[in-house]
């Protein structure tokens, strides 16, 4: 696994007789049912903050289902079921960001309400998510796409809307960065990607959508 945690062994998930660390493989298909993320686990927030850094050296080793579930939930998961609000903040609580996971065998849209990934394209499209070679083999690339239509009728200038979308996406990405740091994973947030090709692949209208941010996570 990536050597992102450099403080002490206590930062890694602990395996004991009563709390074994599970390593379920990810089986890609039309949908990936993600696992519920426990409220306890990983490093403390202070340890994660000390350990967080951007990495550009990734292996091709896949994430486990536990790791994939945790990273996705940390970025964009529901943490308040009564109102479906997410782990990340959003200006005006509009939540314009749509999270897409690029894996080795397919591209998936995250359905936060159901906590599952729904496949929207088959094949390895990781090269579209970055201009850097390291993203092509890393286990997971996340692309945060803004749905600009949610601001309809809000009378917010276009340039301000895109700024708000960028702020929202940054919150998602930093949540994932801290989760990665707390669970011995490597991560980097990126502003480089092939936007036109990504939107075309995802079947999204560029008049109403833009790519706000991308991220690479792996080992």
Number of C-alpha atoms within 10 A of each C-alpha: 14 18 12 21 24 14 12 9 10 12 22 19 17 13 10 8 6 6 9 10 12 11 11 12 13 17 12 18 14 15 15 18 18 20 16 11 17 7 6 8 13 19 25 14 14 11 19 23 15 15 21 22 17 16 19 14 16 21 15 15 14 19 23 16 19 18 25 21 22 21 26 26 27 24 25 28 25 20 15 10 9 7 8 12 19 21 17 22 17 19 12 9 10 13 20 22 25 19 24 23 24 28 23 20 16 19 26 25 20 23 17 19 12 11 20 20 24 20 20 16 17 16 11 15 18 26 18 21 26 21 14 13 12 16 25 23 21 26 22 25 29 27 29 27 25 25 22 18 11 14 16 8 7 9 8 11 9 11 8 10 19 19 12 18 25 19 16 24 30 20 17 27 28 19 20 27 27 26 27 30 30 27 22 24 25 29 31 22 21 19 12 15 21 13 19 14 12 20 16 11 14 15 11 15 12 14 9 11 18 21 26 25 27 23 25 31 25 27 22
